[in-house]
Amino acid sequence: MATMQDNQTWSGRFNEPVAELVKRYTASVDFDKRLALFDIRGSLAHAQMLAHCGIISAQDLSDIQRGLAQIENEVINGDFVWQLDLEDVHLNIEKRLTTLVGDAGKRLHTGRSRNDQVATDIRLYLRSSIDDIITLLKALQTSLLDLAQPHTHTIMPGFTHLQVAQPVSFAHHLMAYFEMCQRDVERFGDARRRVNRLPLGAAALAGTSYPIKREMVAEILGFEAVCQNSLDAVSDRDFAIEFTAAAALTMTHLSRLSEELILWMSPRFGFIDIADRFCTGSSIMPQKKNPDVPELVRGKTGRVNGNLVALLTLMKGQPLAYNKDNQEDKEPLFDTVDTLTMTLRIYADMMRGITVKLDAMRSAALQGYATATDLADYLVKKGLPFRDAHEAVALAVRFAEQRKVDLAELKLEELQQFSKLITNDIYGVLTLEGSLAARNHTGGTAPQQVEAAIARARKLLSA
């Protein structure tokens, strides 16, 4: 029995050791060891509070601090020896601490459970990850602004249904993704407030009989508040689900941009080129330059979406309070953090490596009768009801299509077949530049408005 006590914290309750297969099946140390530094940080705060409340002695606190400092150095330097027999990051650190400082290490766990301990570690880890992700999102936004800045007058076709719709500027198109990223920043910031609540002190599920001060621990660790219900504190993972949902939305935004970069790089569009360092070749076709990075982003979006579904499914059938199911929260959460972090880092760099092909964009904008709506608006301003103007322009487009010319290439008398309201001033309206300039309102594609939007965006990022 003494041997079993050495190997497992709870082995006094059992008549036989845990089977080796069960150890491997239930162990989490291979993936939750990334929580080590957060676990140490939480333990230091817990020990400081225990000493302040007179639950452990000042000497115990000093020994615990000394031992945890050594363990922290071992973890950082890669010298810490992780043991599968000790199941998880928490027991590995506790066992090493006890080896280093004796009984003081055994007293550290007073007034807490692994249930509230792991919930605290995950929140500390996720809070730090959110801060990193917000920084990376802002770096991507800066790359978008830098690419957009010189292209407020660069005209490209705007699409609906992937059909030419109306002219827009390339800068205006990029600014749409800036806005998406800004909402992502706001979502992560909002989610961070709910992550930043302290579970420690909830113990296993009902709180503890020791006279602890949870608010003191919260202040030491920088939490904004404490979880108000002990059952909820140890058992729910909605904060992790909310984070993963925000991550899935961010990846969806990047996947949409990736799809456009892939299309634009195709010779059928030829709008852009992506720097060679983000592309690969073909093993058989020597002419190929494949946009692998945006393609992988598109693919990895499905991975993050899957992690969200996994976490939702994990929680949906659990009764209160903590269940072993929750061990499965970490791998999808960690994978989401890793995937999103790497994607944002590479994306910000990739956007700086894009070459814009202005002539190809302009040529494409001249196809598909992109200024047809401008002609309709012109007629409305001359007094024609919009539905009548719509019909007249549709007939004019059909006429031009049959002759394989643009609306601007039709003679005045040809245009006047469809409305006598059309005069010589129509040709200024039907130019691409005229179409952009006409949309001179907040959110419009007029160069003046896009320049103002970029200025507002830079001010927002510098705040």
N, C-alpha and C positions, 0 to 999 in steps of 0.2 A: 504493500500500500504506500510505503514511503516513496518508492520509485514513481508511482503514479502521481503522487502529490507534486513531485519535482517537475513532471512533464505537463500537467494540466492544472490550471487554477482551480477547476471545479471537480477534480477527479475523486475527491473524498466521497462523493455521492454514489459512485459507480463501483461495480464489482469486477469489471474487466476493462481493459484499455480500448480506446477507439480503434476500430479497424483501419489498416493502412489505406485502403481504398476510400473509406469515409473521410479520412484526413485530407486526402488529395481532393476529394469532391467538395468538401466544405471549406477548405482553406481559401483565403482571399489575399494572402500576403504578397503573392506575385503581382497583383495589380494595385492593392491599396497601400503599398509601401510609399507611393508618391505622396501620401498624406503625412509622412513622418514629421516633417518640420512643422506642419500645422498642429499635429498631435502634441508635439513638444511644447509649442507655444501655448496651447490650451491647458496642458498639464502645469506649466509654470504659473499661469494665472490662477488655476484651481488651488495649487499649493500655497500661493501667496494669500489667497482668501482664507484657506483653512488655518494658516498660522495667525492671521489677523483676528479670526474668530476664536482662537484658543483651542482649536480642535487638534492641531499638531503643534509641536514645539518649534521654537525658533531654530534650534539645532537641526531638527528634521527638515525644515525649510531650506536651511543652508546646504545640507547634504543633498537634498533633491535638486537644488539649483546647480550644484557642482556636478552631480551625475548627469543631469540632462544636458548641461553644457558640453560635457565630453561626448555624449551620444550624438548631439547635434553635429559636432565636428566630425565624428565618424561617418555619419550619414552624408554630410557634404563632401567629404573626401573619398567616399566610396569604400570605406573600411568596415562599415557595419556588416555583421554577419547575420543574414536573415534566415530564420529556421521555420521550415514548413510545419514542424510539430507544434509550434506556437501559434499557428493558424492565421493570425492577422497582424497588422502593423502595431496595434495597441499592446497586445501581449508580448510581442517581440521587444518593444521598447521597455515595457514594465519589467520583463525578465532581466534585461541587460542592466536596468537601473538598480534592481535589487542585488544583482551580482556586484555592482560597483559600490553601493552605499548601504547595503544591508537592510535592516528593518525600516529605515526611513522610506526606502523604495516601496515597501509593502504598505506603508501608511498612505501613500499618495492616492490610492483609489478610494479612500474614505469619502463617503457622501456622494459618490457618483457611480454610474454603471457604464458598461461599454455602449449601451443604447444611447444615452445622452452624449457620451464622449464622441462616438462616430458621427452623430448628427451635427455636433459642433465642428468637428474636423472638416466635414464636407462643406459646411457653410463658410468656414474660413477659406478653404481652398477655392470655392466657387466665387466668393467675393473678390479674391485676388485675380481670378481668371477673368471675371467681368471687367475689372479695371484695365487689364491688359487688352481685352477685346475692344473696349471703347477707344483706347489709344490707337489700336490698329485700324479701326473703322475711320477714325479721323485722319489717319495717314492716307487711307484710300481716298477719302473725300478730297484731300489736298491734291492727290494725283489727278483726280477727275477735274478739279478746277484748273490745274496747270495745263492739262490737255485742252480744256475748253477755251481758256482765255484767248488764244490767237484765232479762234474759229467762230467768232460771233457773226461773221459775214460769210462763212463757208456754207454754201447751200447744198442740201441733200434732200431726197424725197422723204417725207414722213409717210408712214404706212398705216393702214388699217386692213385687217385680213391679209397682211403681207402683200397688199396691192397698193400701188402709188396713190396717195390720198392728197396731201397738200405739201408745199415746200416748207421746210424748217431749216434752221441752222444746225450744224453739227454740234455747236456748243449747247444749244437748247436741248438737243437730244441727250447729251451727256449730263446736263443738269437735272434731267429727270431721275437719273440714278443717284445723283447727289442727294436729292430729296428722299429717295428710298432709304439711303444709308443714314440720313438724319433721323428718320423715324426709327430705324434700328437702334441708333445711339440712345434715343429716348426710351425705347422699350427696355433695353438692357439697364439703363439707369433706374427705371421704375422697378424692374425686377430686383435690382440690387437692394432696394429698401426692404423687400420682403425676405430676401436672403439674410439680411443683416440683423437678425434677431437671435438671441442666445438660447439654445436648448439646455445647456449645462445647468445642473441643479434639479432637472426633472428626474434624475436617477433612472431606475429601470422603467418605471411607468407612473409612480404615484408621488414622486418627490422623495425627500429624505427626512429622517428624524433629527439630523444634526442641525445645529443653529447656523446655517450658511447664509451668505449674503450674495445672492445671484447678481444684483445690480453692480456690485463691486467687480465681479468677474467681467460683466458686460463692459464696464468702463475701461478696464485694463485691456481688453481685446478689441475695443473700438466698435462694439455692437451698439446699435441705436436703441435697442429695447430688449427685453427678455420675452421668451415665449410664455404666454399667460396660462396655458393649460399643460400639465405634465404629460398627459396621454397624447395630446396632439404633438407636443414637442419632440417626442422620441419616435413617433410612428409615421408622420406624414412626410412625403417628399414632393409636395406640390411646388416648392420653390425650385427643385431640380427640373420638374416638368415644365414650369414656366420658362426657365432659362433655355431649355432645349427647344421649346416652341419658338422663342425669340431667335434662337440660332437657326432653326429650320426656315424661318422667314428671311433671315439674312442670306442664307445659302440660296433660297429661291430667287431673291433679287440678283445675286451674282450668277445664278444659272441662266436667268433671262439675258443678262448682259453677255454671258458666255455664248449663248446661242446667236446673238447678234454679231459678236466678234467672229465667230465661225463662218457665218453667212457672208459678212463683209469681206473676209479674207479670201473667200472663194473667187476664182477668176470670173464667175458669172456676175458678181457684184464688183469686186476689185476696189472697194472703198478704202481699205487700210492694208497695212502690212504689220505683222507682229514680229518683234525682234527675234533673231535666230535662237537666242538662248532659251526661249520659251517654247520652241518647236522641235520636232524630230523629223527624220526622213523615213523613207520606206526601205524595207529590206530587198525589194525587187524593182521598184520604180524610181529611178534616179532623179526624176524631176520633182518628186513630191516634197512639200514642206507642210507638215501636218500641225495644226494648232492643238497640240496635246494638252496644254495646261487648261484652256477653257473647256475642252472636252472632258477632262477629269473633274473639273469643278462641277460641270453638269451632272456627271455620274455620282460624285460624292454627295451631291444634294440629296439623292435618294437614300444614301447611307444615313445622313442626319435625320431625314424624315423617318426612317426606320427606327432610329434610336428614340425618337419621340413616341412612336407607337409602342415600342417596347416598354418604356417607362409608364405610359398610361395603362397598358395591359398589366404590368407588374402590380400596380396599386389598386386596380379596380375591384378585386375580390377580398382584400385584406380586412379582417376585423381589427379593432383596437386591442392591444396597442402594437408593440414591436413584434415583427415576425421575421424569421430567417430569410424570407423572400427578399427583404430589403437589401441583402447582400448583393443582389443582382442590379441594384441601382447604379453601382459605380462604373462598371465597364461601359455602358452606353453613355453615361455622363462624361467620363474621361475621354471617350472617343469623340464625342461631340466637341468638347473643348479643343482637343488636339486638331481635329479636322478643320474647324472654323478658324482657329488661330493660324494654322499653316496656310490656309486658303487666303485669308486676308493679307498675310505678310507677302505672299507671292503675287497677289493681285495688284497691290499698290505698286510693286516694282514693274509688273507687266504693263500697266497702263502708261508708265513712263517710257516704255519701249515701243509705243505704237507710232507708226508713220501714216499720215493722212494723205490720201490721194484725192486732191481737190477736184481735178478735172473729171474724174470718174463719177464723183458724187454729183457734180453739176450736170453732167450728161444724163445721169439717171433721173434727175429731177425734171429734165425736159421731156421725159417719156411719161406716158400715162395721163396726160392732160391735168397736171397737178394744179393749174390755176383756174380750173373750171368753176370752183366755188367763188373765186374772185370775180369772175364774169357775172355770176348770179347775184352776188352782193352789189355789184355795179348797177345792175338793172333795178334792183330793189331801191337803191338810193335815188334812182331816176323816177321812182314812183310805181314800178310794177310790183304786184303782190308776189311774195316769195315763191309760192307754189307755181305761179305762172312763169316766174324767172327760172325756176328749177327745170321746168319742162322745156323752155326755150333753149337753155344751155345744153340740156341732154340731146336735143336735136342738132345743135351746133357741133357737139362732140362727135355724134354719129357721122355728120357730114365731113368733118375734118379727118376722121378715122378712115373713111372711104377714100379720101384723097391722100392718105398717109402723110399728113402735115399736122403741125401743132396749131392750136387755136390762134396763137400770135402770128402765125404765118398766113392766115386767111385774109383776103382783101376786105376792105371796109364794106363794099357792096355785098360781099358774100355773108359777112356777119349780120348785116342789116336785113337779110332774108328772115332772120329769126326774131328781130325786134328793131323797130325804127328808132328806138331810144338810143341805140348804139351810135356813137360819134367817134371822131378821131382820137379823143382822149382815152379810148379803150386800150390802146397799145401800151400806155404806161401802167395800166392796171394788170395787164397780162404778163408782164415781166416777172421773173423769179424774185428780183430785188423788191419790186413793188408789192408783191404778195407778202414778203416778210415784213416790210416796213408798215404795211397796213394794220398789222396785228400789234399795235403799240399800246398795250395795256398790261397791267400786272399779270404775270404768268404767260404772256404772249411771246411769240418767237421773234419779234422785232429786235434787231441788234441792240438798240438802246435799252430795251427791257432786259435782255439777257446779260448785258454788261452790268446793269444794276443788280441783277440776281447774283452774279458772281461776286460783286463787291459785298453784298449782304452776306453771302456765304462765307467769305474770308473773314469778315468781322465776327460772324458766329463762331468760327473755329478758333479765333484768337481770344475769345472771351474767357 
